[in-house]
Amino acid sequence: MTTKTNRSHALLSEQAFEALREILISGEIRSGQMVSISELCEKLGFATAPIRDAIKKAAAVGLVTVYPQRGIVVLELSPQELYANFHFRYLIDVEGARLTAQQPDQTTLSALKQAHVDVIEKLQNTPLTRQLQLEAMELDWRLHHYLANTLKNPIVAKNYSENCDRIHVLQKYRPPLNTRINLAMNEHIAILDAIASGDETAAASMVQHHFSQTLAWWGVMQEDL
C-alpha cells in the first residue's frame, strides 16, 4: 500500500511539474512575476503537496526562485541571466556545427535552409502576425536543436533541454520583431551554408556571430556582466 501511495504521489508531482513548466515556457506567468503556492494550486488544479514538489523541481532547474514567506518568482530577466543561458546554448551549438560540418547531411541542410528562405519571403510580403512570429521562433529552435542533437550525448541533451526552457521563459518577456527575425533567419542561413560546405571553422564562426548578434539585440554589453 505504501509503495502504491508513493508511486501515486510521484506521478502527481511529475504531472504538476509538467503543468507548471508549460505555463512558464508559454509565458502565461512571466519572467519576474511573483506567485504563491495557493495561486499555483488554483491555476493548475493540484493539491499543495504535488505543487510544492513541482516548485522544488522548477527551482532546481533554474525556472523559479523560492523566497520563504514571500512567494515564488519566475526566472528574472537580467544581463547576467541572458548571457549565461545564451552562452551555454552557444557552446553546444558551436560544437554541433563543427561536428555536422564534418559529414554534412545535404538533404536535411537544404530543407532547413529552404524553410528559412520561406519565412524571410513571408516577412517581406506580409505584415508580421503572431502566427508568423511563432512560425519563425519554432524554426529558430529547429536549427538549434538540430545542432545540439548532433552531439548524441544524453547528459548534454538533458542540460540543453533545461537551458532551452529557461530561454523560452526569457524570450516571452520580449518576443522578436520583424527586423530581428529577418536578421536571425539570415544568420541561420549563413550557419547552414558553412556547414553544407564542410568548413568547420566557418561554421563555428557563423555560430559565434549569431550568438553575439543575439546578445546585442537583448542589449547585453560586456560591461554589464
PyMOL commands that set and color helices and strands:
alter all, ss='L'
color gray80, all
select helices_A, chain A and resi 2-25+37-44+48-60+79-102+106-125+130-149+154-171+178-196+200-218+222-224
alter helices_A, ss='H'
color red, helices_A
select strands_A, chain A and resi 34-35+64-67+71-74
alter strands_A, ss='S'
color yellow, strands_A
deselect
rebuild
show_as cartoon
